[in-house]
Amino acid sequence: MHVAGYKYNEIADKMNLPLGTVKSRIFFARKRLQERFADYV
């Protein structure tokens, strides 16, 4: 949803999750992607 342009608070409301959880999950997902694709930079 973040990639589709939704704001953190919109995602939290729609998924019924705390805002901090949404931010944390996006942060760690972005970190994993950066590690996985580090060779492509």
CHARMM internal coordinates of N, CA and C (Angstrom, degrees):
IC EDIT
DIST 1 N 1 CA 1.4542
DIST 1 CA 1 C 1.5384
ANGL 1 N 1 CA 1 C 110.71
DIST 1 C 2 N 1.3158
ANGL 1 CA 1 C 2 N 115.97
DIHE 1 N 1 CA 1 C 2 N -35.48
DIST 2 N 2 CA 1.4640
ANGL 1 C 2 N 2 CA 119.90
DIHE 1 CA 1 C 2 N 2 CA 179.51
DIST 2 CA 2 C 1.5250
ANGL 2 N 2 CA 2 C 110.22
DIHE 1 C 2 N 2 CA 2 C -62.80
DIST 2 C 3 N 1.3236
ANGL 2 CA 2 C 3 N 115.71
DIHE 2 N 2 CA 2 C 3 N -41.85
DIST 3 N 3 CA 1.4659
ANGL 2 C 3 N 3 CA 120.87
DIHE 2 CA 2 C 3 N 3 CA 179.07
DIST 3 CA 3 C 1.5249
ANGL 3 N 3 CA 3 C 110.41
DIHE 2 C 3 N 3 CA 3 C -64.16
DIST 3 C 4 N 1.3221
ANGL 3 CA 3 C 4 N 116.58
DIHE 3 N 3 CA 3 C 4 N -31.57
DIST 4 N 4 CA 1.4617
ANGL 3 C 4 N 4 CA 121.36
DIHE 3 CA 3 C 4 N 4 CA -179.58
DIST 4 CA 4 C 1.5291
ANGL 4 N 4 CA 4 C 112.29
DIHE 3 C 4 N 4 CA 4 C -77.84
DIST 4 C 5 N 1.3369
ANGL 4 CA 4 C 5 N 116.91
DIHE 4 N 4 CA 4 C 5 N -3.98
DIST 5 N 5 CA 1.4567
ANGL 4 C 5 N 5 CA 119.90
DIHE 4 CA 4 C 5 N 5 CA 174.96
DIST 5 CA 5 C 1.5181
ANGL 5 N 5 CA 5 C 115.78
DIHE 4 C 5 N 5 CA 5 C 105.33
DIST 5 C 6 N 1.3167
ANGL 5 CA 5 C 6 N 117.18
DIHE 5 N 5 CA 5 C 6 N 3.23
DIST 6 N 6 CA 1.4650
ANGL 5 C 6 N 6 CA 119.81
DIHE 5 CA 5 C 6 N 6 CA 177.82
DIST 6 CA 6 C 1.5243
ANGL 6 N 6 CA 6 C 110.05
DIHE 5 C 6 N 6 CA 6 C -71.69
DIST 6 C 7 N 1.3164
ANGL 6 CA 6 C 7 N 116.20
DIHE 6 N 6 CA 6 C 7 N 145.63
DIST 7 N 7 CA 1.4596
ANGL 6 C 7 N 7 CA 122.07
DIHE 6 CA 6 C 7 N 7 CA 176.15
DIST 7 CA 7 C 1.5259
ANGL 7 N 7 CA 7 C 108.87
DIHE 6 C 7 N 7 CA 7 C -81.00
DIST 7 C 8 N 1.3242
ANGL 7 CA 7 C 8 N 115.88
DIHE 7 N 7 CA 7 C 8 N 158.61
DIST 8 N 8 CA 1.4665
ANGL 7 C 8 N 8 CA 120.54
DIHE 7 CA 7 C 8 N 8 CA -179.28
DIST 8 CA 8 C 1.5306
ANGL 8 N 8 CA 8 C 111.99
DIHE 7 C 8 N 8 CA 8 C -53.45
DIST 8 C 9 N 1.3297
ANGL 8 CA 8 C 9 N 116.16
DIHE 8 N 8 CA 8 C 9 N -46.24
DIST 9 N 9 CA 1.4728
ANGL 8 C 9 N 9 CA 118.72
DIHE 8 CA 8 C 9 N 9 CA -177.58
DIST 9 CA 9 C 1.5325
ANGL 9 N 9 CA 9 C 112.17
DIHE 8 C 9 N 9 CA 9 C -67.41
DIST 9 C 10 N 1.3108
ANGL 9 CA 9 C 10 N 117.81
DIHE 9 N 9 CA 9 C 10 N -31.68
DIST 10 N 10 CA 1.4593
ANGL 9 C 10 N 10 CA 120.82
DIHE 9 CA 9 C 10 N 10 CA 176.45
DIST 10 CA 10 C 1.5303
ANGL 10 N 10 CA 10 C 110.63
DIHE 9 C 10 N 10 CA 10 C -67.04
DIST 10 C 11 N 1.3169
ANGL 10 CA 10 C 11 N 116.28
DIHE 10 N 10 CA 10 C 11 N -41.32
DIST 11 N 11 CA 1.4589
ANGL 10 C 11 N 11 CA 120.85
DIHE 10 CA 10 C 11 N 11 CA 178.56
DIST 11 CA 11 C 1.5250
ANGL 11 N 11 CA 11 C 109.82
DIHE 10 C 11 N 11 CA 11 C -64.35
DIST 11 C 12 N 1.3220
ANGL 11 CA 11 C 12 N 116.61
DIHE 11 N 11 CA 11 C 12 N -46.09
DIST 12 N 12 CA 1.4653
ANGL 11 C 12 N 12 CA 121.45
DIHE 11 CA 11 C 12 N 12 CA -179.62
DIST 12 CA 12 C 1.5285
ANGL 12 N 12 CA 12 C 110.67
DIHE 11 C 12 N 12 CA 12 C -58.76
DIST 12 C 13 N 1.3253
ANGL 12 CA 12 C 13 N 117.36
DIHE 12 N 12 CA 12 C 13 N -44.73
DIST 13 N 13 CA 1.4663
ANGL 12 C 13 N 13 CA 121.00
DIHE 12 CA 12 C 13 N 13 CA 179.71
DIST 13 CA 13 C 1.5210
ANGL 13 N 13 CA 13 C 111.29
DIHE 12 C 13 N 13 CA 13 C -64.19
DIST 13 C 14 N 1.3129
ANGL 13 CA 13 C 14 N 116.37
DIHE 13 N 13 CA 13 C 14 N -46.67
DIST 14 N 14 CA 1.4651
ANGL 13 C 14 N 14 CA 120.75
DIHE 13 CA 13 C 14 N 14 CA -176.20
DIST 14 CA 14 C 1.5319
ANGL 14 N 14 CA 14 C 112.53
DIHE 13 C 14 N 14 CA 14 C -67.67
DIST 14 C 15 N 1.3371
ANGL 14 CA 14 C 15 N 116.95
DIHE 14 N 14 CA 14 C 15 N -35.66
DIST 15 N 15 CA 1.4616
ANGL 14 C 15 N 15 CA 121.31
DIHE 14 CA 14 C 15 N 15 CA -177.75
DIST 15 CA 15 C 1.5338
ANGL 15 N 15 CA 15 C 112.30
DIHE 14 C 15 N 15 CA 15 C -93.73
DIST 15 C 16 N 1.3353
ANGL 15 CA 15 C 16 N 115.61
DIHE 15 N 15 CA 15 C 16 N -1.91
DIST 16 N 16 CA 1.4688
ANGL 15 C 16 N 16 CA 121.68
DIHE 15 CA 15 C 16 N 16 CA -179.86
DIST 16 CA 16 C 1.5392
ANGL 16 N 16 CA 16 C 111.32
DIHE 15 C 16 N 16 CA 16 C 57.28
DIST 16 C 17 N 1.3405
ANGL 16 CA 16 C 17 N 115.01
DIHE 16 N 16 CA 16 C 17 N 49.34
DIST 17 N 17 CA 1.4572
ANGL 16 C 17 N 17 CA 122.40
DIHE 16 CA 16 C 17 N 17 CA 179.90
DIST 17 CA 17 C 1.5259
ANGL 17 N 17 CA 17 C 109.47
DIHE 16 C 17 N 17 CA 17 C -125.69
DIST 17 C 18 N 1.3327
ANGL 17 CA 17 C 18 N 116.86
DIHE 17 N 17 CA 17 C 18 N 155.15
DIST 18 N 18 CA 1.4698
ANGL 17 C 18 N 18 CA 119.11
DIHE 17 CA 17 C 18 N 18 CA 173.65
DIST 18 CA 18 C 1.5284
ANGL 18 N 18 CA 18 C 110.66
DIHE 17 C 18 N 18 CA 18 C -65.21
DIST 18 C 19 N 1.3004
ANGL 18 CA 18 C 19 N 116.57
DIHE 18 N 18 CA 18 C 19 N 149.19
DIST 19 N 19 CA 1.4637
ANGL 18 C 19 N 19 CA 122.26
DIHE 18 CA 18 C 19 N 19 CA -178.81
DIST 19 CA 19 C 1.5270
ANGL 19 N 19 CA 19 C 111.23
DIHE 18 C 19 N 19 CA 19 C -58.12
DIST 19 C 20 N 1.3163
ANGL 19 CA 19 C 20 N 117.57
DIHE 19 N 19 CA 19 C 20 N -41.53
DIST 20 N 20 CA 1.4597
ANGL 19 C 20 N 20 CA 121.80
DIHE 19 CA 19 C 20 N 20 CA -179.93
DIST 20 CA 20 C 1.5232
ANGL 20 N 20 CA 20 C 112.36
DIHE 19 C 20 N 20 CA 20 C -61.10
DIST 20 C 21 N 1.3144
ANGL 20 CA 20 C 21 N 117.01
DIHE 20 N 20 CA 20 C 21 N -36.35
DIST 21 N 21 CA 1.4621
ANGL 20 C 21 N 21 CA 121.43
DIHE 20 CA 20 C 21 N 21 CA 178.42
DIST 21 CA 21 C 1.5179
ANGL 21 N 21 CA 21 C 110.62
DIHE 20 C 21 N 21 CA 21 C -65.16
DIST 21 C 22 N 1.3097
ANGL 21 CA 21 C 22 N 116.37
DIHE 21 N 21 CA 21 C 22 N -43.40
DIST 22 N 22 CA 1.4683
ANGL 21 C 22 N 22 CA 121.03
DIHE 21 CA 21 C 22 N 22 CA 179.09
DIST 22 CA 22 C 1.5222
ANGL 22 N 22 CA 22 C 110.03
DIHE 21 C 22 N 22 CA 22 C -62.19
DIST 22 C 23 N 1.3204
ANGL 22 CA 22 C 23 N 117.16
DIHE 22 N 22 CA 22 C 23 N -47.38
DIST 23 N 23 CA 1.4620
ANGL 22 C 23 N 23 CA 121.04
DIHE 22 CA 22 C 23 N 23 CA -179.89
DIST 23 CA 23 C 1.5260
ANGL 23 N 23 CA 23 C 111.26
DIHE 22 C 23 N 23 CA 23 C -61.76
DIST 23 C 24 N 1.3267
ANGL 23 CA 23 C 24 N 115.98
DIHE 23 N 23 CA 23 C 24 N -42.84
DIST 24 N 24 CA 1.4590
ANGL 23 C 24 N 24 CA 121.19
DIHE 23 CA 23 C 24 N 24 CA -179.86
DIST 24 CA 24 C 1.5221
ANGL 24 N 24 CA 24 C 111.67
DIHE 23 C 24 N 24 CA 24 C -62.86
DIST 24 C 25 N 1.3174
ANGL 24 CA 24 C 25 N 117.00
DIHE 24 N 24 CA 24 C 25 N -46.60
DIST 25 N 25 CA 1.4599
ANGL 24 C 25 N 25 CA 121.00
DIHE 24 CA 24 C 25 N 25 CA -178.54
DIST 25 CA 25 C 1.5203
ANGL 25 N 25 CA 25 C 111.78
DIHE 24 C 25 N 25 CA 25 C -64.13
DIST 25 C 26 N 1.3198
ANGL 25 CA 25 C 26 N 116.84
DIHE 25 N 25 CA 25 C 26 N -40.12
DIST 26 N 26 CA 1.4660
ANGL 25 C 26 N 26 CA 120.22
DIHE 25 CA 25 C 26 N 26 CA 178.37
DIST 26 CA 26 C 1.5311
ANGL 26 N 26 CA 26 C 110.16
DIHE 25 C 26 N 26 CA 26 C -67.37
DIST 26 C 27 N 1.3238
ANGL 26 CA 26 C 27 N 117.01
DIHE 26 N 26 CA 26 C 27 N -41.01
DIST 27 N 27 CA 1.4584
ANGL 26 C 27 N 27 CA 121.42
DIHE 26 CA 26 C 27 N 27 CA 178.41
DIST 27 CA 27 C 1.5241
ANGL 27 N 27 CA 27 C 111.17
DIHE 26 C 27 N 27 CA 27 C -58.97
DIST 27 C 28 N 1.3507
ANGL 27 CA 27 C 28 N 116.50
DIHE 27 N 27 CA 27 C 28 N -49.64
DIST 28 N 28 CA 1.4605
ANGL 27 C 28 N 28 CA 120.16
DIHE 27 CA 27 C 28 N 28 CA -177.42
DIST 28 CA 28 C 1.5240
ANGL 28 N 28 CA 28 C 111.93
DIHE 27 C 28 N 28 CA 28 C -70.02
DIST 28 C 29 N 1.3126
ANGL 28 CA 28 C 29 N 117.86
DIHE 28 N 28 CA 28 C 29 N -33.62
DIST 29 N 29 CA 1.4690
ANGL 28 C 29 N 29 CA 120.81
DIHE 28 CA 28 C 29 N 29 CA 176.78
DIST 29 CA 29 C 1.5254
ANGL 29 N 29 CA 29 C 109.92
DIHE 28 C 29 N 29 CA 29 C -66.31
DIST 29 C 30 N 1.3133
ANGL 29 CA 29 C 30 N 117.29
DIHE 29 N 29 CA 29 C 30 N -42.71
DIST 30 N 30 CA 1.4683
ANGL 29 C 30 N 30 CA 121.76
DIHE 29 CA 29 C 30 N 30 CA 178.38
DIST 30 CA 30 C 1.5275
ANGL 30 N 30 CA 30 C 110.32
DIHE 29 C 30 N 30 CA 30 C -63.42
DIST 30 C 31 N 1.3312
ANGL 30 CA 30 C 31 N 116.61
DIHE 30 N 30 CA 30 C 31 N -40.96
DIST 31 N 31 CA 1.4569
ANGL 30 C 31 N 31 CA 121.60
DIHE 30 CA 30 C 31 N 31 CA 179.12
DIST 31 CA 31 C 1.5325
ANGL 31 N 31 CA 31 C 110.94
DIHE 30 C 31 N 31 CA 31 C -63.10
DIST 31 C 32 N 1.3508
ANGL 31 CA 31 C 32 N 117.08
DIHE 31 N 31 CA 31 C 32 N -44.12
DIST 32 N 32 CA 1.4595
ANGL 31 C 32 N 32 CA 121.27
DIHE 31 CA 31 C 32 N 32 CA 178.36
DIST 32 CA 32 C 1.5294
ANGL 32 N 32 CA 32 C 111.38
DIHE 31 C 32 N 32 CA 32 C -62.16
DIST 32 C 33 N 1.3319
ANGL 32 CA 32 C 33 N 116.76
DIHE 32 N 32 CA 32 C 33 N -41.29
DIST 33 N 33 CA 1.4647
ANGL 32 C 33 N 33 CA 120.21
DIHE 32 CA 32 C 33 N 33 CA 178.66
DIST 33 CA 33 C 1.5236
ANGL 33 N 33 CA 33 C 111.26
DIHE 32 C 33 N 33 CA 33 C -64.25
DIST 33 C 34 N 1.3290
ANGL 33 CA 33 C 34 N 116.61
DIHE 33 N 33 CA 33 C 34 N -41.31
DIST 34 N 34 CA 1.4637
ANGL 33 C 34 N 34 CA 119.72
DIHE 33 CA 33 C 34 N 34 CA 178.99
DIST 34 CA 34 C 1.5211
ANGL 34 N 34 CA 34 C 111.17
DIHE 33 C 34 N 34 CA 34 C -63.21
DIST 34 C 35 N 1.3365
ANGL 34 CA 34 C 35 N 117.21
DIHE 34 N 34 CA 34 C 35 N -40.15
DIST 35 N 35 CA 1.4547
ANGL 34 C 35 N 35 CA 120.90
DIHE 34 CA 34 C 35 N 35 CA 178.80
DIST 35 CA 35 C 1.5267
ANGL 35 N 35 CA 35 C 110.61
DIHE 34 C 35 N 35 CA 35 C -67.12
DIST 35 C 36 N 1.3140
ANGL 35 CA 35 C 36 N 115.81
DIHE 35 N 35 CA 35 C 36 N -42.70
DIST 36 N 36 CA 1.4647
ANGL 35 C 36 N 36 CA 120.74
DIHE 35 CA 35 C 36 N 36 CA -176.14
DIST 36 CA 36 C 1.5354
ANGL 36 N 36 CA 36 C 112.01
DIHE 35 C 36 N 36 CA 36 C -66.74
DIST 36 C 37 N 1.3173
ANGL 36 CA 36 C 37 N 116.17
DIHE 36 N 36 CA 36 C 37 N -36.66
DIST 37 N 37 CA 1.4620
ANGL 36 C 37 N 37 CA 120.34
DIHE 36 CA 36 C 37 N 37 CA -176.04
DIST 37 CA 37 C 1.5273
ANGL 37 N 37 CA 37 C 113.47
DIHE 36 C 37 N 37 CA 37 C -106.28
DIST 37 C 38 N 1.3058
ANGL 37 CA 37 C 38 N 117.16
DIHE 37 N 37 CA 37 C 38 N 21.83
DIST 38 N 38 CA 1.4703
ANGL 37 C 38 N 38 CA 121.60
DIHE 37 CA 37 C 38 N 38 CA -178.45
DIST 38 CA 38 C 1.5213
ANGL 38 N 38 CA 38 C 111.51
DIHE 37 C 38 N 38 CA 38 C -60.59
DIST 38 C 39 N 1.3292
ANGL 38 CA 38 C 39 N 117.50
DIHE 38 N 38 CA 38 C 39 N -32.47
DIST 39 N 39 CA 1.4636
ANGL 38 C 39 N 39 CA 120.61
DIHE 38 CA 38 C 39 N 39 CA -178.78
DIST 39 CA 39 C 1.5221
ANGL 39 N 39 CA 39 C 113.16
DIHE 38 C 39 N 39 CA 39 C -71.29
DIST 39 C 40 N 1.3151
ANGL 39 CA 39 C 40 N 117.93
DIHE 39 N 39 CA 39 C 40 N -15.74
DIST 40 N 40 CA 1.4617
ANGL 39 C 40 N 40 CA 121.67
DIHE 39 CA 39 C 40 N 40 CA -176.56
DIST 40 CA 40 C 1.5187
ANGL 40 N 40 CA 40 C 113.89
DIHE 39 C 40 N 40 CA 40 C -91.12
DIST 40 C 41 N 1.3082
ANGL 40 CA 40 C 41 N 116.64
DIHE 40 N 40 CA 40 C 41 N -0.23
DIST 41 N 41 CA 1.4620
ANGL 40 C 41 N 41 CA 120.07
DIHE 40 CA 40 C 41 N 41 CA -177.43
DIST 41 CA 41 C 1.5019
ANGL 41 N 41 CA 41 C 111.28
DIHE 40 C 41 N 41 CA 41 C -81.71
END
COOR INIT
IC SEED 1 N 1 CA 1 C
IC BUILD
